[in-house]
């Protein structure tokens, strides 16, 4: 398992700030309080910023250091950070510090390939999938996408059909799908013109499930965990919330082989998967 983040950006009061630092140290991390001028002096540590700014976040991201926002940020500030590429936000009370996740889930057997041509969306998606223990590759060229699926493992393909021309790619992907077994979650604006034409080309034969971009995160977050052992026994506690989610059948309890979009009653992870629930909570601001 890897660390979920390399820096903490927080505006919390001193007591709560010290509690987060203590929690990270208990988890085995070296934590150094930094400013924008000093953070490069502390390699191999979690950098802690008490006076965060979007400029600090951008600089960290440019150096491939993932920051997490902790505490209460305004709606406007959160949008700025999100558009900049910050993926993680923890807004819970300091009394729930034990729910603050620090590490990714163990690496699973699943590999995702993503094609959206939206660098910020791809970045958020990559951080989420890696946090959930998934292997993920993002491609910006259809030729490279095809080669990726042909030469490597691919269990899931996330494909934005609104930036692709189905008339030119469906036939190739259909042939590829007959050769390689993978599932596809397609992004499609159902209010966009030429919807019927695009559906008629056969995009539904490539992507078993089509969702709009506005619903994408809601569906994806509600669909984890994917492995069957977490979906049985006492793993979930039922609530009355109605949600749209992906439903799977599995091969050897690990590899999803079919997928469909269903309406379901929301369920919360209990004793069998608190770490999963806590990690999912870092991405709720995408909904």
Backbone as CSV, one residue per row, in Angstrom:
resi,resn,N_x,N_y,N_z,CA_x,CA_y,CA_z,C_x,C_y,C_z
1,UNK,0.844,-1.197,0.000,0.000,0.000,0.000,0.876,1.244,0.000
2,UNK,0.436,2.266,-0.729,1.157,3.533,-0.798,0.397,4.599,-0.029
3,UNK,1.103,5.699,0.259,0.445,6.838,0.889,-0.556,7.445,-0.083
4,UNK,-1.702,7.861,0.432,-2.712,8.496,-0.405,-2.273,9.876,-0.854
5,UNK,-1.433,10.531,-0.086,-1.069,11.920,-0.364,0.338,12.205,0.144
6,UNK,0.899,13.319,-0.344,2.237,13.718,0.092,2.249,15.056,0.791
7,UNK,1.075,15.685,0.891,0.996,16.998,1.542,-0.411,17.198,2.098
8,UNK,-0.493,17.946,3.193,-1.769,18.300,3.818,-1.909,19.812,3.790
9,UNK,-3.017,20.283,3.241,-3.327,21.718,3.212,-4.532,21.947,4.109
10,UNK,-4.349,22.695,5.187,-5.432,22.845,6.146,-5.506,24.250,6.713
11,UNK,-6.720,24.638,7.096,-6.953,25.919,7.755,-7.550,25.693,9.141
12,UNK,-7.324,24.511,9.704,-7.915,24.151,10.984,-7.247,24.896,12.140
13,UNK,-7.956,25.050,13.256,-7.350,25.644,14.456,-6.175,24.811,14.952
14,UNK,-5.357,25.386,15.804,-4.114,24.762,16.261,-4.351,23.381,16.870
15,UNK,-5.361,23.239,17.719,-5.606,21.959,18.384,-5.925,20.866,17.381
16,UNK,-6.785,21.175,16.435,-7.170,20.182,15.440,-6.012,19.893,14.490
17,UNK,-5.257,20.922,14.166,-4.078,20.744,13.312,-3.086,19.786,13.974
18,UNK,-2.840,19.982,15.251,-1.897,19.111,15.970,-2.413,17.682,16.044
19,UNK,-3.728,17.518,16.123,-4.300,16.180,16.175,-4.070,15.446,14.860
20,UNK,-4.227,16.139,13.738,-3.978,15.512,12.435,-2.512,15.114,12.304
21,UNK,-1.624,16.007,12.742,-0.191,15.680,12.682,0.105,14.446,13.524
22,UNK,-0.460,14.386,14.728,-0.242,13.235,15.610,-0.786,11.958,14.983
23,UNK,-1.962,12.058,14.346,-2.553,10.889,13.693,-1.651,10.372,12.582
24,UNK,-1.126,11.268,11.774,-0.237,10.853,10.686,1.038,10.208,11.235
25,UNK,1.541,10.752,12.326,2.757,10.181,12.922,2.490,8.791,13.483
26,UNK,1.311,8.594,14.072,0.937,7.273,14.572,0.863,6.270,13.423
27,UNK,0.469,6.746,12.238,0.402,5.872,11.058,1.770,5.583,10.460
28,UNK,2.805,6.167,11.033,4.164,5.871,10.594,4.780,6.879,9.652
29,UNK,4.153,8.054,9.470,4.672,9.059,8.550,5.512,10.093,9.283
30,UNK,6.497,10.595,8.581,7.252,11.757,9.052,6.531,12.999,8.541
31,UNK,6.180,13.910,9.426,5.414,15.098,9.065,6.256,16.342,9.330
32,UNK,6.327,17.226,8.351,7.085,18.466,8.492,6.185,19.647,8.145
33,UNK,6.078,20.605,9.042,5.334,21.824,8.747,6.160,22.689,7.816
34,UNK,5.528,23.190,6.759,6.255,23.870,5.689,5.563,25.163,5.280
35,UNK,6.297,25.947,4.536,5.745,27.090,3.818,6.047,26.877,2.342
36,UNK,5.557,27.779,1.512,5.798,27.648,0.082,7.286,27.727,-0.240
37,UNK,8.055,28.353,0.637,9.492,28.508,0.391,10.313,27.334,0.919
38,UNK,9.766,26.576,1.878,10.601,25.569,2.554,10.235,24.120,2.256
39,UNK,9.131,23.854,1.556,8.669,22.476,1.463,9.627,21.559,0.706
40,UNK,10.427,22.125,-0.190,11.373,21.298,-0.945,12.537,20.822,-0.077
41,UNK,12.664,21.386,1.121,13.744,20.993,2.041,13.397,19.733,2.822
42,UNK,12.216,19.173,2.585,11.774,18.036,3.400,11.321,16.863,2.542
43,UNK,12.266,16.226,1.841,11.881,15.054,1.044,11.512,13.885,1.960
44,UNK,10.790,12.933,1.403,10.418,11.716,2.144,9.607,12.021,3.398
45,UNK,8.780,13.039,3.323,7.923,13.369,4.457,6.586,13.884,3.942
46,UNK,5.596,13.897,4.835,4.323,14.532,4.523,4.468,16.010,4.825
47,UNK,4.358,16.867,3.795,4.464,18.310,4.019,3.135,18.836,4.539
48,UNK,3.201,19.655,5.580,1.992,20.150,6.241,1.963,21.668,6.133
49,UNK,0.898,22.187,5.498,0.772,23.625,5.275,-0.408,24.175,6.073
50,UNK,-0.128,25.121,6.972,-1.183,25.731,7.789,-1.819,26.933,7.110
51,UNK,-1.161,27.443,6.080,-1.701,28.588,5.335,-1.710,28.235,3.849
52,UNK,-2.658,27.389,3.461,-2.665,26.899,2.082,-3.152,27.952,1.093
53,UNK,-2.694,27.835,-0.132,-3.159,28.673,-1.234,-3.229,27.809,-2.483
54,UNK,-4.032,28.210,-3.461,-4.049,27.475,-4.726,-2.674,27.420,-5.384
55,UNK,-1.879,28.456,-5.176,-0.535,28.473,-5.771,0.335,27.356,-5.191
56,UNK,0.219,27.123,-3.874,0.960,26.031,-3.251,0.495,24.695,-3.819
57,UNK,-0.827,24.534,-3.934,-1.373,23.285,-4.468,-0.877,23.029,-5.882
58,UNK,-0.869,24.059,-6.707,-0.420,23.897,-8.088,1.044,23.494,-8.147
59,UNK,1.867,24.124,-7.312,3.291,23.800,-7.307,3.516,22.358,-6.875
60,UNK,2.781,21.910,-5.865,2.899,20.518,-5.421,2.500,19.558,-6.538
61,UNK,1.396,19.845,-7.192,0.929,18.980,-8.277,1.918,18.963,-9.439
62,UNK,2.538,20.103,-9.713,3.548,20.159,-10.771,4.732,19.249,-10.455
63,UNK,4.960,19.024,-9.163,6.038,18.135,-8.723,5.518,16.720,-8.423
64,UNK,4.303,16.436,-8.893,3.674,15.114,-8.721,3.516,14.740,-7.249
65,UNK,3.247,15.736,-6.426,2.966,15.511,-5.003,1.474,15.742,-4.785
66,UNK,0.784,14.714,-4.347,-0.667,14.789,-4.183,-1.027,15.443,-2.853
67,UNK,-1.761,16.569,-2.876,-2.196,17.187,-1.622,-3.608,16.743,-1.229
68,UNK,-3.891,16.807,0.055,-5.248,16.590,0.548,-5.685,17.848,1.293
69,UNK,-6.888,18.312,1.009,-7.454,19.451,1.732,-8.123,18.933,2.996
70,UNK,-7.836,19.549,4.126,-8.440,19.146,5.399,-9.127,20.344,6.034
71,UNK,-10.371,20.162,6.444,-11.088,21.239,7.106,-12.145,21.843,6.217
72,UNK,-12.645,22.986,6.637,-13.735,23.657,5.937,-13.204,24.699,4.960
73,UNK,-13.454,24.463,3.682,-13.122,25.416,2.638,-14.425,25.905,2.009
74,UNK,-14.431,27.125,1.526,-15.638,27.652,0.901,-15.911,26.900,-0.401
75,UNK,-17.155,26.967,-0.856,-17.535,26.318,-2.106,-16.691,26.852,-3.258
76,UNK,-16.450,28.160,-3.255,-15.651,28.769,-4.321,-14.210,28.265,-4.278
77,UNK,-13.642,28.180,-3.069,-12.267,27.694,-2.939,-12.155,26.240,-3.393
78,UNK,-13.134,25.431,-3.030,-13.096,24.021,-3.416,-13.131,23.868,-4.931
79,UNK,-13.928,24.691,-5.596,-13.984,24.620,-7.057,-12.654,25.007,-7.683
80,UNK,-12.003,26.010,-7.100,-10.693,26.425,-7.608,-9.685,25.291,-7.469
81,UNK,-9.636,24.698,-6.282,-8.693,23.599,-6.050,-9.011,22.399,-6.947
82,UNK,-10.295,22.097,-7.111,-10.690,20.952,-7.928,-10.289,21.157,-9.389
83,UNK,-10.571,22.351,-9.921,-10.215,22.649,-11.313,-8.706,22.666,-11.518
84,UNK,-7.980,22.912,-10.441,-6.515,22.915,-10.511,-5.960,21.492,-10.527
85,UNK,-6.762,20.534,-10.022,-6.322,19.143,-10.026,-6.238,18.493,-8.669
86,UNK,-6.612,19.197,-7.597,-6.622,18.590,-6.265,-7.786,17.604,-6.208
87,UNK,-7.509,16.384,-5.774,-8.516,15.320,-5.833,-9.081,14.933,-4.473
88,UNK,-8.373,15.232,-3.382,-8.745,14.704,-2.072,-9.217,15.803,-1.135
89,UNK,-10.339,15.552,-0.464,-10.887,16.520,0.501,-11.450,15.766,1.694
90,UNK,-10.995,16.144,2.904,-11.501,15.552,4.148,-12.129,16.654,4.970
91,UNK,-13.452,16.569,5.187,-14.191,17.639,5.844,-14.801,17.226,7.183
92,UNK,-14.449,16.082,7.699,-15.082,15.601,8.923,-14.582,16.342,10.159
93,UNK,-15.301,16.159,11.254,-14.915,16.744,12.530,-13.650,16.077,13.055
94,UNK,-12.851,16.828,13.836,-11.618,16.273,14.386,-11.904,15.101,15.326
95,UNK,-13.151,14.998,15.844,-13.499,13.857,16.700,-13.549,12.555,15.913
96,UNK,-13.531,12.648,14.584,-13.534,11.455,13.732,-12.183,11.255,13.065
97,UNK,-11.128,11.700,13.730,-9.787,11.603,13.154,-9.427,10.164,12.826
98,UNK,-10.012,9.195,13.544,-9.725,7.784,13.276,-10.245,7.346,11.913
99,UNK,-11.082,8.174,11.266,-11.612,7.829,9.939,-10.813,8.495,8.821
100,UNK,-9.779,9.243,9.187,-8.972,9.945,8.180,-8.031,8.945,7.512
101,UNK,-8.295,8.566,6.247,-7.474,7.533,5.594,-6.142,8.093,5.121
102,UNK,-5.120,7.281,5.221,-3.767,7.722,4.865,-3.123,6.880,3.764
103,UNK,-3.633,5.668,3.558,-2.989,4.756,2.615,-4.006,4.205,1.615
104,UNK,-3.497,3.831,0.454,-4.343,3.223,-0.570,-4.734,1.814,-0.137
105,UNK,-5.735,1.266,-0.793,-6.088,-0.133,-0.574,-5.027,-1.034,-1.209
106,UNK,-4.923,-2.278,-0.766,-3.976,-3.203,-1.399,-4.268,-3.329,-2.894
107,UNK,-3.225,-3.565,-3.677,-3.362,-3.655,-5.123,-4.232,-4.840,-5.501
108,UNK,-5.222,-4.583,-6.346,-6.125,-5.644,-6.798,-5.631,-6.210,-8.123
109,UNK,-6.431,-7.113,-8.700,-6.080,-7.708,-9.986,-6.655,-6.934,-11.168
110,UNK,-7.323,-5.821,-10.884,-8.070,-5.135,-11.934,-7.286,-3.987,-12.563
111,UNK,-7.418,-3.869,-13.878,-6.769,-2.808,-14.639,-7.809,-2.015,-15.408
112,UNK,-7.703,-0.688,-15.327,-8.603,0.223,-16.023,-7.832,0.988,-17.078
113,UNK,-8.480,1.234,-18.226,-7.928,2.083,-19.274,-8.930,3.213,-19.507
114,UNK,-8.432,4.449,-19.549,-9.306,5.620,-19.602,-8.996,6.440,-20.846
115,UNK,-10.066,6.857,-21.545,-9.911,7.694,-22.738,-10.987,8.779,-22.699
116,UNK,-10.608,9.983,-22.258,-11.561,11.098,-22.202,-11.010,12.392,-22.800
117,UNK,-9.703,12.497,-22.940,-9.053,13.717,-23.433,-9.324,14.926,-22.540
118,UNK,-9.634,14.682,-21.279,-9.837,15.746,-20.284,-8.791,15.536,-19.197
119,UNK,-7.665,16.265,-19.250,-6.544,15.990,-18.340,-6.919,16.070,-16.860
120,UNK,-7.718,17.052,-16.455,-8.076,17.181,-15.044,-9.000,16.040,-14.620
121,UNK,-9.987,15.716,-15.451,-10.890,14.594,-15.169,-10.095,13.294,-15.076
122,UNK,-9.180,13.089,-16.026,-8.344,11.891,-16.016,-7.506,11.821,-14.745
123,UNK,-6.992,12.980,-14.331,-6.155,13.012,-13.133,-6.961,12.630,-11.911
124,UNK,-8.156,13.217,-11.750,-9.011,12.865,-10.616,-9.350,11.380,-10.636
125,UNK,-9.673,10.883,-11.811,-10.058,9.480,-11.954,-8.892,8.553,-11.614
126,UNK,-7.702,8.917,-12.045,-6.522,8.100,-11.747,-6.243,8.052,-10.253
127,UNK,-6.352,9.203,-9.586,-6.121,9.243,-8.139,-7.149,8.369,-7.422
128,UNK,-8.413,8.482,-7.837,-9.459,7.680,-7.203,-9.198,6.187,-7.385
129,UNK,-8.960,5.759,-8.617,-8.790,4.333,-8.886,-7.545,3.775,-8.185
130,UNK,-6.471,4.540,-8.157,-5.266,4.081,-7.457,-5.516,3.993,-5.958
131,UNK,-6.284,4.940,-5.423,-6.626,4.893,-4.003,-7.403,3.626,-3.670
132,UNK,-8.216,3.161,-4.619,-9.016,1.960,-4.416,-8.254,0.687,-4.777
133,UNK,-6.953,0.802,-5.014,-6.124,-0.366,-5.283,-6.157,-0.851,-6.711
134,UNK,-6.662,-0.017,-7.618,-6.760,-0.403,-9.022,-5.521,0.079,-9.800
135,UNK,-5.206,-0.618,-10.879,-4.179,-0.160,-11.816,-4.884,0.599,-12.929
136,UNK,-4.365,1.770,-13.297,-5.062,2.605,-14.277,-4.078,3.207,-15.267
137,UNK,-4.490,3.238,-16.534,-3.731,3.890,-17.595,-4.654,4.864,-18.314
138,UNK,-4.190,6.086,-18.535,-4.969,7.062,-19.297,-4.303,7.269,-20.645
139,UNK,-5.105,7.318,-21.681,-4.605,7.501,-23.042,-5.298,8.705,-23.680
140,UNK,-4.555,9.442,-24.489,-5.114,10.598,-25.173,-5.194,10.428,-26.673
141,UNK,-4.830,9.234,-27.150,-4.811,8.952,-28.579,-5.489,7.606,-28.817
142,UNK,-6.432,7.544,-29.739,-7.181,6.313,-29.967,-6.277,5.169,-30.398
143,UNK,-5.269,5.470,-31.190,-4.346,4.417,-31.619,-3.627,3.814,-30.425
144,UNK,-3.169,4.672,-29.505,-2.488,4.183,-28.315,-3.456,3.418,-27.407
145,UNK,-4.709,3.881,-27.371,-5.717,3.188,-26.581,-5.884,1.760,-27.063
146,UNK,-6.025,1.587,-28.368,-6.200,0.256,-28.935,-4.995,-0.627,-28.623
147,UNK,-3.794,-0.066,-28.774,-2.583,-0.841,-28.494,-2.504,-1.224,-27.023
148,UNK,-2.927,-0.308,-26.146,-2.907,-0.592,-24.709,-3.781,-1.800,-24.396
149,UNK,-4.977,-1.825,-24.979,-5.892,-2.933,-24.708,-5.387,-4.221,-25.352
150,UNK,-4.800,-4.101,-26.551,-4.313,-5.281,-27.261,-3.160,-5.958,-26.527
151,UNK,-2.247,-5.170,-25.973,-0.994,-5.716,-25.452,-0.975,-5.922,-23.949
152,UNK,-1.936,-5.342,-23.227,-1.899,-5.464,-21.777,-3.236,-5.867,-21.217
153,UNK,-3.277,-6.119,-19.922,-4.565,-6.440,-19.303,-5.482,-5.226,-19.296
154,UNK,-6.750,-5.451,-19.511,-7.759,-4.389,-19.431,-9.061,-5.041,-19.000
155,UNK,-9.498,-4.723,-17.801,-10.767,-5.247,-17.311,-11.890,-4.237,-17.480
156,UNK,-11.525,-2.928,-17.434,-12.509,-1.867,-17.603,-11.973,-0.811,-18.559
157,UNK,-12.832,-0.363,-19.447,-12.527,0.775,-20.316,-13.524,1.888,-20.011
158,UNK,-13.012,3.061,-19.645,-13.858,4.242,-19.506,-13.631,5.097,-20.740
159,UNK,-14.697,5.297,-21.523,-14.574,5.956,-22.821,-15.590,7.082,-22.936
160,UNK,-15.118,8.277,-23.227,-16.005,9.424,-23.437,-16.418,9.448,-24.902
161,UNK,-17.663,9.084,-25.159,-18.143,9.031,-26.535,-18.389,10.413,-27.120
162,UNK,-18.477,11.425,-26.282,-18.731,12.772,-26.783,-17.494,13.413,-27.406
163,UNK,-16.324,12.830,-27.175,-15.106,13.352,-27.819,-14.597,12.368,-28.872
164,UNK,-15.386,11.322,-29.132,-15.019,10.318,-30.129,-16.056,10.326,-31.244
165,UNK,-15.656,9.924,-32.419,-16.581,9.775,-33.538,-16.926,8.291,-33.656
166,UNK,-18.107,7.905,-33.179,-18.459,6.479,-33.209,-18.354,5.861,-34.585
167,UNK,-18.602,6.644,-35.639,-18.575,6.098,-36.987,-17.200,5.613,-37.391
168,UNK,-16.164,6.134,-36.711,-14.800,5.733,-37.075,-14.161,4.775,-36.081
169,UNK,-14.719,4.663,-34.862,-14.049,3.842,-33.845,-14.830,2.603,-33.423
170,UNK,-16.147,2.585,-33.665,-16.942,1.454,-33.178,-16.501,0.143,-33.811
171,UNK,-16.268,0.143,-35.123,-15.919,-1.114,-35.799,-14.624,-1.689,-35.241
172,UNK,-13.614,-0.816,-35.044,-12.335,-1.286,-34.510,-12.457,-1.796,-33.089
173,UNK,-13.226,-1.084,-32.275,-13.403,-1.508,-30.888,-14.246,-2.777,-30.801
174,UNK,-15.192,-2.938,-31.734,-15.997,-4.161,-31.751,-15.112,-5.368,-32.026
175,UNK,-14.202,-5.226,-32.990,-13.271,-6.310,-33.297,-12.382,-6.590,-32.086
176,UNK,-11.928,-5.511,-31.442,-11.056,-5.660,-30.277,-11.793,-6.359,-29.141
177,UNK,-13.073,-6.038,-28.971,-13.837,-6.638,-27.881,-14.115,-8.111,-28.142
178,UNK,-14.112,-8.501,-29.394,-14.294,-9.922,-29.696,-13.029,-10.718,-29.391
179,UNK,-11.900,-10.016,-29.304,-10.622,-10.672,-29.043,-10.220,-10.605,-27.577
180,UNK,-10.609,-9.532,-26.890,-10.226,-9.321,-25.487,-11.489,-9.148,-24.649
181,UNK,-11.498,-9.740,-23.478,-12.666,-9.616,-22.603,-12.482,-8.423,-21.676
182,UNK,-13.312,-7.386,-21.865,-13.291,-6.243,-20.970,-14.682,-5.612,-20.931
183,UNK,-14.935,-4.873,-19.872,-16.191,-4.147,-19.714,-15.937,-2.675,-19.970
184,UNK,-16.964,-1.962,-20.400,-16.775,-0.543,-20.731,-17.887,0.308,-20.133
185,UNK,-17.461,1.351,-19.458,-18.376,2.375,-18.951,-18.233,3.585,-19.862
186,UNK,-19.291,3.913,-20.588,-19.228,5.001,-21.551,-19.836,6.278,-20.999
187,UNK,-19.222,7.396,-21.326,-19.745,8.708,-20.950,-20.453,9.285,-22.166
188,UNK,-21.718,9.675,-21.988,-22.507,10.171,-23.118,-23.495,11.228,-22.653
189,UNK,-23.473,12.392,-23.313,-24.442,13.450,-23.054,-25.737,13.114,-23.784
190,UNK,-26.767,12.736,-23.033,-28.010,12.293,-23.644,-28.840,13.451,-24.196
191,UNK,-28.419,14.680,-23.930,-29.115,15.843,-24.464,-28.427,16.391,-25.714
192,UNK,-27.328,15.784,-26.099,-26.559,16.267,-27.234,-27.208,15.843,-28.546
193,UNK,-27.058,16.680,-29.559,-27.637,16.339,-30.857,-26.961,15.097,-31.439
194,UNK,-27.644,14.440,-32.335,-27.178,13.216,-32.979,-27.094,12.033,-32.018
195,UNK,-27.834,12.091,-30.907,-27.813,10.990,-29.948,-28.271,9.688,-30.612
196,UNK,-29.404,9.744,-31.321,-29.932,8.534,-31.943,-28.948,7.974,-32.967
197,UNK,-28.344,8.871,-33.745,-27.358,8.420,-34.741,-26.195,7.703,-34.065
198,UNK,-25.712,8.285,-32.953,-24.579,7.678,-32.258,-24.953,6.328,-31.654
199,UNK,-26.153,6.254,-31.078,-26.595,4.981,-30.511,-26.738,3.924,-31.608
200,UNK,-27.177,4.356,-32.764,-27.388,3.421,-33.876,-26.072,2.854,-34.403
201,UNK,-24.972,3.594,-34.218,-23.676,3.088,-34.676,-23.211,1.892,-33.872
202,UNK,-23.784,1.723,-32.656,-23.419,0.556,-31.857,-22.567,0.855,-30.644
203,UNK,-22.604,2.095,-30.153,-21.768,2.401,-28.977,-22.205,1.569,-27.773
204,UNK,-23.492,1.164,-27.756,-23.974,0.330,-26.662,-23.415,-1.081,-26.694
205,UNK,-22.927,-1.517,-27.839,-22.298,-2.836,-27.906,-20.871,-2.789,-27.359
206,UNK,-20.280,-1.599,-27.346,-18.949,-1.419,-26.765,-19.065,-1.138,-25.275
207,UNK,-19.877,-0.155,-24.910,-20.048,0.244,-23.509,-21.363,-0.339,-22.987
208,UNK,-21.233,-1.338,-22.117,-22.426,-1.977,-21.556,-23.291,-0.983,-20.791
209,UNK,-22.641,0.042,-20.219,-23.359,1.066,-19.467,-22.955,2.434,-19.993
210,UNK,-23.949,3.295,-20.224,-23.712,4.680,-20.636,-24.266,5.602,-19.554
211,UNK,-23.462,6.570,-19.122,-23.906,7.554,-18.131,-23.479,8.937,-18.598
212,UNK,-24.220,9.950,-18.167,-23.807,11.323,-18.472,-22.645,11.700,-17.572
213,UNK,-21.882,12.698,-17.992,-20.740,13.111,-17.194,-21.177,13.666,-15.841
214,UNK,-22.359,14.287,-15.797,-22.856,14.843,-14.543,-23.213,13.751,-13.540
215,UNK,-23.540,12.554,-14.025,-23.888,11.439,-13.142,-22.718,10.490,-12.902
216,UNK,-21.625,10.711,-13.605,-20.534,9.740,-13.613,-20.007,9.438,-12.217
217,UNK,-19.632,10.481,-11.467,-19.010,10.248,-10.167,-19.981,9.606,-9.192
218,UNK,-21.223,10.019,-9.254,-22.224,9.436,-8.361,-22.328,7.930,-8.582
219,UNK,-22.396,7.528,-9.851,-22.498,6.107,-10.185,-21.232,5.366,-9.782
220,UNK,-20.070,5.944,-10.086,-18.810,5.253,-9.820,-18.581,5.057,-8.323
221,UNK,-18.786,6.102,-7.529,-18.553,5.993,-6.097,-19.512,5.012,-5.435
222,UNK,-20.755,4.975,-5.917,-21.732,4.050,-5.337,-21.446,2.602,-5.743
223,UNK,-20.599,2.396,-6.745,-20.359,1.057,-7.280,-19.201,0.339,-6.610
224,UNK,-18.419,1.036,-5.811,-17.307,0.401,-5.105,-17.763,-0.030,-3.724
225,UNK,-17.177,-1.121,-3.194,-16.102,-1.951,-3.729,-16.593,-2.892,-4.823
226,UNK,-15.675,-3.325,-5.673,-16.037,-4.160,-6.812,-15.986,-5.644,-6.508
227,UNK,-15.084,-6.079,-5.639,-14.887,-7.508,-5.437,-16.055,-8.118,-4.679
228,UNK,-16.380,-9.343,-5.015,-17.594,-9.985,-4.527,-17.561,-10.233,-3.026
229,UNK,-16.373,-10.470,-2.457,-16.340,-10.805,-1.041,-16.794,-9.639,-0.160
230,UNK,-16.654,-8.402,-0.664,-17.107,-7.249,0.109,-18.602,-6.993,-0.077
231,UNK,-19.224,-7.712,-1.011,-20.642,-7.483,-1.293,-21.531,-8.564,-0.682
232,UNK,-20.951,-9.392,0.182,-21.721,-10.466,0.788,-21.600,-10.417,2.301
233,UNK,-22.371,-11.224,2.982,-22.279,-11.319,4.434,-22.658,-10.027,5.118
234,UNK,-21.851,-9.635,6.107,-22.131,-8.439,6.887,-21.407,-7.216,6.349
235,UNK,-20.987,-7.260,5.095,-20.203,-6.160,4.559,-20.956,-4.860,4.428
236,UNK,-22.286,-4.921,4.288,-23.058,-3.709,4.050,-24.197,-3.569,5.058
237,UNK,-24.585,-2.355,5.341,-25.767,-2.064,6.153,-26.732,-1.261,5.292
238,UNK,-27.973,-1.739,5.191,-28.923,-1.159,4.255,-29.500,0.159,4.769
239,UNK,-29.644,1.131,3.863,-30.310,2.391,4.175,-31.439,2.576,3.167
240,UNK,-32.158,3.690,3.285,-33.326,3.899,2.431,-33.046,4.786,1.225
241,UNK,-31.807,5.170,1.005,-31.467,6.059,-0.100,-31.447,5.298,-1.428
242,UNK,-32.145,5.820,-2.435,-32.174,5.199,-3.757,-31.040,5.758,-4.609
243,UNK,-30.252,4.875,-5.244,-29.100,5.307,-6.041,-29.038,4.523,-7.339
244,UNK,-28.322,5.085,-8.321,-27.965,4.364,-9.538,-26.553,3.855,-9.363
245,UNK,-26.321,2.589,-9.700,-24.991,2.021,-9.503,-24.737,0.930,-10.540
246,UNK,-23.464,0.542,-10.652,-23.084,-0.548,-11.539,-23.207,-1.870,-10.785
247,UNK,-23.788,-2.869,-11.436,-23.907,-4.203,-10.860,-23.098,-5.172,-11.714
248,UNK,-22.403,-6.122,-11.072,-21.475,-6.998,-11.769,-21.764,-8.460,-11.471
249,UNK,-21.369,-9.326,-12.389,-21.179,-10.730,-12.078,-19.690,-10.991,-12.217
250,UNK,-19.201,-12.000,-11.461,-17.767,-12.153,-11.323,-17.269,-13.522,-11.770
251,UNK,-16.015,-13.521,-12.189,-15.288,-14.755,-12.479,-14.263,-14.937,-11.377
252,UNK,-14.321,-16.056,-10.681,-13.414,-16.353,-9.571,-13.480,-15.279,-8.477
253,UNK,-14.652,-14.656,-8.329,-14.927,-13.666,-7.290,-14.080,-12.395,-7.401
254,UNK,-13.269,-12.273,-8.439,-12.374,-11.124,-8.565,-12.573,-10.345,-9.853
255,UNK,-12.749,-11.039,-10.952,-12.761,-10.404,-12.261,-14.203,-10.192,-12.729
256,UNK,-14.666,-8.927,-12.826,-16.027,-8.689,-13.339,-16.118,-9.093,-14.814
257,UNK,-17.184,-9.800,-15.158,-17.338,-10.257,-16.543,-18.590,-9.697,-17.220
258,UNK,-19.579,-9.247,-16.445,-20.719,-8.535,-17.024,-21.039,-7.346,-16.146
259,UNK,-21.706,-6.342,-16.735,-21.973,-5.108,-16.022,-23.281,-4.524,-16.514
260,UNK,-24.064,-3.952,-15.585,-25.276,-3.255,-15.963,-25.554,-2.142,-14.962
261,UNK,-26.323,-1.140,-15.399,-26.706,-0.039,-14.525,-28.045,-0.385,-13.895
262,UNK,-28.114,-0.322,-12.555,-29.347,-0.675,-11.851,-29.729,0.412,-10.868
263,UNK,-30.995,0.430,-10.497,-31.482,1.263,-9.409,-31.486,0.400,-8.153
264,UNK,-30.917,0.937,-7.079,-30.768,0.125,-5.886,-30.946,0.964,-4.634
265,UNK,-31.114,0.299,-3.528,-31.129,0.960,-2.234,-29.685,1.134,-1.775
266,UNK,-29.327,2.347,-1.381,-27.966,2.630,-0.949,-27.595,1.787,0.261
267,UNK,-26.358,1.327,0.294,-25.872,0.528,1.407,-24.559,1.103,1.911
268,UNK,-24.364,1.050,3.205,-23.147,1.592,3.805,-22.240,0.463,4.269
269,UNK,-20.947,0.632,4.064,-19.979,-0.367,4.492,-19.863,-0.330,6.013
270,UNK,-19.900,-1.497,6.647,-19.763,-1.545,8.096,-18.434,-2.182,8.462
271,UNK,-18.432,-3.160,9.372,-17.186,-3.675,9.938,-16.212,-4.239,8.905
272,UNK,-16.735,-4.821,7.798,-15.844,-5.500,6.867,-15.034,-4.531,6.002
273,UNK,-15.438,-3.265,5.913,-14.712,-2.390,5.008,-14.670,-0.931,5.400
274,UNK,-14.335,-0.594,6.652,-14.320,0.827,7.024,-13.300,1.636,6.243
275,UNK,-12.169,1.018,5.889,-11.147,1.756,5.144,-11.675,2.162,3.772
276,UNK,-12.442,1.277,3.142,-13.026,1.590,1.839,-13.973,2.777,1.966
277,UNK,-14.843,2.729,2.972,-15.800,3.814,3.195,-15.073,5.133,3.429
278,UNK,-13.992,5.098,4.198,-13.261,6.327,4.507,-12.580,6.909,3.274
279,UNK,-12.014,6.042,2.431,-11.382,6.526,1.206,-12.430,7.104,0.259
280,UNK,-13.556,6.417,0.125,-14.624,6.939,-0.728,-15.054,8.326,-0.275
281,UNK,-15.022,8.560,1.037,-15.417,9.860,1.568,-14.541,11.003,1.101
282,UNK,-13.309,10.720,0.711,-12.403,11.769,0.216,-12.830,12.309,-1.139
283,UNK,-13.716,11.584,-1.834,-14.112,11.957,-3.195,-15.576,12.372,-3.289
284,UNK,-16.261,12.459,-2.154,-17.676,12.819,-2.181,-17.926,14.207,-2.734
285,UNK,-16.921,15.076,-2.705,-17.131,16.440,-3.203,-17.246,16.480,-4.724
286,UNK,-17.001,15.349,-5.403,-17.194,15.291,-6.849,-18.662,15.117,-7.215
287,UNK,-19.496,14.708,-6.267,-20.901,14.444,-6.554,-21.692,15.737,-6.525
